[in-house]
């Protein structure tokens, strides 16, 4: 059942409407487990749109398999989605920096507060993100180390390539995931692909992971899909490779992410006018490369790649 979560009036008789699709079994008792699936916080992240479509399609196709509650929030930043911008247009505001919000605050804060209030009570929330238009990410789950003990059992069965447990020092406290975890709703963040694109392979991989978790929670009855055993990491095991000069980045890996050897050629920063290589980028260790620069224009300090070093 599609219902309105929050509505805010805009100029010229327009409204911002945030809606969800709510599913529960016909014989619901009120004791069912509940999962909330959220995406579209950033308007340039589109993978979640296909993921939500496919989850809803499968539930509609086999409602008899539903034994718990599923709430689908496909577009939290509709203005950004309409414009293809990361933040909220006109306000130049990142929606994922205003949580948990304020019911008496400005528009974005009010929307954030109403969304959080609606999600509270879920047994698990999955916040689905794509990367931005500048870098490409392998399908990964990201966890704050403060919540790792509670979330790792779910992250392991999400069918991700990589689970990144990072230091609480680096956490942005105004994100949806941080706020919900602090409010008692276990929340996972997934990241994949490139901004303004849909990577269907990663999406299907994640969809299997979502249904696997729904089966684990007793929300869905079906045979478990075959899921990957992810590589686990902590922040100290991840090498960040940055540009040492401005120029054009040419990848030596094409679209490939995954296993990489120490010293393997990742790419070059070139100077077109001089016709020379300004920087050769090589893997610092054996491991997996899970982040790679997508936009070729780079400046000194630009992130080029992340490599998880296998000990």
Secondary structure as GFF3:
##gff-version 3
##sequence-region A 1 311
A	DSSP	beta_strand	2	10	.	.	.	ID=ss1
A	DSSP	beta_strand	14	23	.	.	.	ID=ss2
A	DSSP	beta_strand	34	39	.	.	.	ID=ss3
A	DSSP	alpha_helix	47	61	.	.	.	ID=ss4
A	DSSP	three_ten_helix	63	65	.	.	.	ID=ss5
A	DSSP	beta_strand	69	73	.	.	.	ID=ss6
A	DSSP	alpha_helix	78	83	.	.	.	ID=ss7
A	DSSP	three_ten_helix	95	97	.	.	.	ID=ss8
A	DSSP	alpha_helix	107	119	.	.	.	ID=ss9
A	DSSP	beta_strand	124	128	.	.	.	ID=ss10
A	DSSP	beta_strand	135	144	.	.	.	ID=ss11
A	DSSP	three_ten_helix	145	147	.	.	.	ID=ss12
A	DSSP	alpha_helix	148	155	.	.	.	ID=ss13
A	DSSP	beta_strand	162	166	.	.	.	ID=ss14
A	DSSP	three_ten_helix	168	170	.	.	.	ID=ss15
A	DSSP	alpha_helix	176	182	.	.	.	ID=ss16
A	DSSP	beta_strand	187	193	.	.	.	ID=ss17
A	DSSP	alpha_helix	200	216	.	.	.	ID=ss18
A	DSSP	beta_strand	231	234	.	.	.	ID=ss19
A	DSSP	three_ten_helix	235	237	.	.	.	ID=ss20
A	DSSP	beta_strand	238	242	.	.	.	ID=ss21
A	DSSP	beta_strand	247	251	.	.	.	ID=ss22
A	DSSP	beta_strand	258	260	.	.	.	ID=ss23
A	DSSP	beta_strand	265	271	.	.	.	ID=ss24
A	DSSP	beta_strand	276	282	.	.	.	ID=ss25
A	DSSP	beta_strand	287	293	.	.	.	ID=ss26
A	DSSP	beta_strand	297	298	.	.	.	ID=ss27
A	DSSP	beta_strand	303	309	.	.	.	ID=ss28
###
